[in-house]
Amino acid sequence: MQISMFKAMGIGYMLALALLLWEIGDISLHKAAMPFVLPFTLAALVGFLAYFLFVYFAPKEEK
């Protein structure tokens, strides 16, 4: 069974995003670091949304 590169990248991106959100949850207990990490989290969420939409609406392979 073969997995496409885009699915593997999507799985990796979702895991990285989940770990980033876990880190945000941990950092939110330490309010001093929140202004430094929050912009990166928002950028990661926007990046994942753009990646998902790019893959979802990509043209299907024609055979």
Stockholm file with secondary structure:
# STOCKHOLM 1.0

chainA/1-63         MQISMFKAMGIGYMLALALLLWEIGDISLHKAAMPFVLPFTLAALVGFLAYFLFVYFAPKEEK
#=GR chainA/1-63 SS CCCCHHHHHHHHHHHHHHHHHHHHHHHTTSGGGHHHHHHHHHHHHHHHHHHHHHHHTSCCCCC
#=GC SS_cons        CCCCHHHHHHHHHHHHHHHHHHHHHHHTTSGGGHHHHHHHHHHHHHHHHHHHHHHHTSCCCCC
//
